């Protein structure tokens, strides 16, 4: 269950030390967004904007963050996408799927940056473009 169904956005230079629940703080200067986990657990979620991590879209009114955010290292293990400022729940992943996703992230970083890149993906939420439509279809069908 998600505590927040919608995130407000605030463009800032520096991400605040204390994250206000229900707000996505966006720093273009540091190419990063941060928010308090949408499930309400209070964990800090950091999503860097890079060619191999997350992409932010601002349409003048709402924000979208892609791919999905998988908080596999948090007790809540929440998984969601921020689409037009709305929180779209995604189905949970198995340990095997999480390991596969992390491997794919490392491969993408290696291909883009080469062997000299320091990988910090283990300390960030996992990203994925898979499995989001499942929850959207599930909710639409009433299951």
N, C-alpha and C positions, 0 to 999 in steps of 0.2 A: 504494500500500500504506500502511496506517495502522500506526504503531507501537503506538498505544494503541487498544484496543477498548472501554475503559471509563474513565470519569473519576470519581474521588472528588470530593466537593464539600466546601468549607470556607466557612462564613459568617464574614466578616471585616469590620472597619470600613474598614481601608485595604488596598488591594491591595499585596502585597509587591513589592519591587523585583526580586527574582529569583523567577521562577515555577517551582515544582516541577513537573516533567513528570508528567502523569497526574492533575493536580488542577485543578479549576475553582474559582477563588476568586471569591466572590460578596459584593459590598458593596451592601447595600440603601441605606445612607446616601448613597452616590454613584451609585446606580442603574446599576451596572456589574458585569460579570463579566469575568474575564481568565483565560487559560490559555495554556500553551505549545502550539503547533500539534500536533495529534494525529498528524501524519505523522512527528514526531520531528525535524523540521528545527531546532527551537528558537526559531522566530519567536514573538513575543508577539502573541496574538490578544485584542483588546479588543472586547467586545460591550455597548454601552450599552442600557439598558432605557428605551425611549421608545415613544410610540404609533406611531412610524414606523420603529423599528429592531427590536430583539429583545424577545421576551417569555420570561420564565422561569417555569416551573411547578415547584413543589416539592410532592410528594405525601406528605411525611412521611418518606420513605425515599430517593427518587431525585429527580433533577432532569432537566428537559427544557428545551431552548433552541430557540426557533423564531422565524423561519425558518432555513433552512440557512446555513451559514457557508462563503462562497466566498473563499478566500485568493488572489485573482487577482493581487495585486501581490507575492506571495512566489514565490521560485524553484520551490517545490514545487507551487503552484497547487492545493492540496488543496481538497476540497469535501465537506462532511459536515453531518450533523445530530446533535445530542446529544439522544437520546430515552431517557428513564428511565435516565439515566447511561451508556447505551451509545452508542458512536460508530457511526452509520449512514452509510456512504459513499454519496455521490451522484455521478452521472456528471459528467464534466468539461464545461465550457462552451466554446463557440467565442468568438473575439474579438467577433463580432457579437452573440452572446447576452449577453456580459458588458456591452457598451455599452448594450444594450437594458435590462438589469437596473438598471444605474446610472441610466439616464434615468428608469425607473419609480420608483426610490428618490427621485430629485430631485422628481418630480411629486408623490409622496405627501407629501414634506416641505412643498412649496409649498402644497398643498391644506390641510394641517393647520396649518402655522405662518404662512402668508402670505409675502409678498415680503420681509419684513424678517429672515427667519431666515437665519443664517449656516450654509451647508451644509458639513459636514465629512465627508461620506460618501466622498469620494475617498480619504481616509486610513484608512478602516475596511474590514474585510472586507465583501464584498457579501452581501446577504441574499436568499434566495429560498425560496418554498414549492414551486417546481417541481422536477421531476427527481429527487426523493428516492426515490419509489416504484420507479423504474427499477432502482436497485441492489438494493432489497429483493426485487423480483420476479426479478431476474437470479440472485441468490444462492439463492432458493427453488427455482428451476428447475434449478440446477446449472450454469448457463452462465457 
